Amino acid sequence: MIRTETIEREGRLIAAVLLDRPEKRNALTPGMLEALCEALEEAPKTHDAVVLGGEGKLFCAGFDLSLCKDDPSGGVMRELLTGLSRACAIMRRTEKPVAIAAHGAAIAGGCALLGGGDVVVSDASAKLGYPVTKIGVSPAVSAPFLSYNVGLGVARELLLLPELITGETAHTRGLVHELVQAREEVRERALSIAAGLAGKPPHAYAATKGLLNRLEGTDDGEAFRLALEASLALTGGEEEQRMLAALDL
């Protein structure tokens, strides 16, 4: 359910790491996140840049909540949140360029993945957001990545007001860095951007990315740890289980 393709652009080798579960809208499972983390760690060793994308009509609809609904202990949700945090941290710390091609929709955990990218590309009519408080789940795991990208005020609004926004609105708020009109154009544009970034002197790029991580406080993992703990604290609780049980999945 995770596939990596090697694509050459402008003389650079780009690893296209793809969520490949289109029949389930690329809904994330613990196994998928484990495989995603492995792919994100391995790809930069042999490629000049990474593009994270999804197969099918949309990038990612979030966690596979049917698995969580069937697990009242909250164990699956804990695995999902932990894997999501790790995937974002890996992308942030990778010295190579990371672009994310978020076509169609990036919702909940799918939207959280955007926080790990250096550049995010989406389409104008895409749907993005973090509507997880509606089901008793804390989106705090996304807070470090989101707040550094869009600012604390916008991050607060996106995390506490669980409404989806369009790609166009996400672009104006800084959640998306580059916008195209058609979702079919998203991955190609992300590949072009990744190739352009990979053409920059690699040591200078890595040093700059590392400095930005230090300025943000995301270089030592403390921010990630605190955010993950805040989300895990509610997992398996009465409110979450009641809301999940009411879902028509």
Secondary structure, DSSP 8 states (H G I E B T S, - for coil): -EEEEEEEETTEEEEEEEE--GGGTT-B-HHHHHHHHHHHHHHHHH-SEEEEEESTT-SB--B-HHHHHT-TTSHHHHHHHHHHHHHHHHHHH-SS-EEEEE-SEEETHHHHGGGG-SEEEEETT-EEE-GGGGGT--GGGGHHHHHHHH-HHHHHHHHHS---EEHHHHHHHTS-SEEESSGGGHHHHHHHHHHHHHTS-HHHHHHHHHHHHHHHT-SSSHHHHHHHHHHHTTTT-HHHHHHHHTS--
